[in-house]
Every structure is written in structure tokens, then in C-alpha cells.
Amino acid sequence: MPAVSVVVPMYNAEPYIGECLSSLLRQTLESIEVICVNDGSTDNTLEVARQIVEEDERFSFVSQDNKGLSASRNAGIIRAKGEYVLFLDADDYLEPHALERLFTQASSKALDVLFFSARTIYEGVLMRGVYRDEYTARKNIDGVMSGQQLLMQFQSKESFSASAAMQLLRRDFLDETGIRFYEGILQEDNLFTCLTLAYAKRAAYLNEPLYVRRVHADSIMTSKKTIRHVYGHFKCAYELERWLVAHVDSCEPGFFEALLAHVSVCYTYAARESWELSPGELLERANCLPAEERLRFIVDVIGNARSLGEIKSEYADSTTFRVGSAIMKLPCWVKENLKR
């Protein structure tokens, strides 16, 4: 049995897949398997990937029609044979000692899930302005605890990240709980991560930047927001809220409030990202939903978007806001250009 199964979903990642897979070839932990799921790529991603790993038998390839990130990760989970599972996006990579460090920590403490941290690299100064995902301010959390207790710690220290890629998960834990990625939506990490925390009996956090996240113009994070982005945030919030209603009596003290706080964040993101869409697009999506879900979408997305938009307009039109923005332009420009 391999120590770690690494699942790498691949979709049109030709410029990045070489660095991604090379980082796995350089891992100091040799007992790994890498499951590359080609999700209907239309470029040369698959060919480049095969050339990089050559005859290394630890790497296997699966091809499927384009079904999205969630379906690709689920396909990898089904095929995984390792004691632990890790998800690596095709445009990101790992530090050379990452898997050894993570496996040693997780196996020695018999963890269901080990969270860890990352560092971010940006393709150009403009990307820093489009999307910021900094991890350097995350606080340490010591000891082994339940996943519910860990979420409470994350929230209290303002250090929560819902990225599924920054978790090492015991494969049997995933099979025993049946936790999988919700297919057909974006922002699926929010739902998946909160469920792993809800069910994990033994969880911990290693505050080390072992994952390298790349922010570039063609990623889901930085691309123009569509109804799929809005609905993804909403759907994760909606499903987590339903889970809370069904399990409120079994939640540890404080977990209900911590999870509800993240649900609120997801609803807020859905409302904010809906600013880029027309009312017609939002109503069209709402009308496709079942009655209860449609009502919540209208109230928590369309209704909140209107309220948030009015607040935004009030601040943007104020003299204080305009003066403050002008004052901040110069130091922000200097800061960004010093990082080149």
C-alpha cells in the first residue's frame, strides 16, 4: 500500500503540468502513487504529462469527458490505494519534502485529516490586484482535536482556509463517511472541507507552507464571474445549512456557531459576485431551482446583493471614500512594484 495517493485533476493545464508533476517526482517520500485524471483536455496536457513522468510506474492516467474538478477528484478517490489522499491542482505544485512531512505527522498521530498551509505565487503584478490569497498571517494551532474543535480554533484565530488541496486525508476516513465532492458546481471546496471537519475524530493543523498556489489569469479564482460562480457559493452555503439543521443536536458546543459563520460568508460571496450579472440572469437561475432552494436563492443572493450594493454605492459616493482611495493609490503602486 502506498503511503500517499496524490490525485491530480488535469484540464487544459499544458503550461503548468510539467512543474506540477516534476514536484512530485522530486518528493523525498518515495512511497506514493499519483493518479492523473485528464478531464477532457483539448490541448496537449496529457501528452506533456506522460513525457514528464516517462516510465515511472507510480504515475497512472485516467481520461474522461469534461465533467469538472469535483468529478475528477472523485474519480481519483475511487482509484486511490494509499493510506492517505492529497489533492494537487495541475497549475500548482508541492515543496520537495511536503509529502514526507505530512505523512509522518498524520500517521504518527493517527489523524483523519491534517490541514497545512501554502504560499502564493502570482503571474504578474496585476494578479495581485485581481485576487489575493495570502497565508503568511495564519496562526499556529497545537495538538490533536476533533475536526469540529479545529474549525472553532480556525475561526477564533481567523486562519480558516477551505481549500481541499491543503489537507491530507485518511482514505478510510473518506470511505467510512462517504464524503465526496459535490459535482457540477464551482466553489465545491467549501462544502467538502466543512464536512471533513464536521466528521473527523482526530484532526490537526501544521502551519507550514508546503503547497505552492499559483494565481494566474485563466484560473477559476481570477476569471470573470458567471452565474456558476454565484450558484457555487450559494449551493455550498445551502447544503451546509441543511446539514446543520439535521445534525444540530450532535454538534459540539461552539461548532454550530463556527460553521454558521462560514455559511454566512458563502452567502455573502454569492451576493457580491452576483453584482457582475444582470437581474435577468439571476432570476433565470432561480426559476430553475426547486421551490425551497429557489426561495433561499432569491432572499440570500438577490436580496442580499441589492442590500450590499446599496451599501457599496453609499460608500463609493462619499467624499471620504474618494479621498481615501486617492491617498492609497500611491503607496499601493509602490508596494506592488517593489515586489517585481
Disulfide bonds with the S-S distance in Angstrom:
none
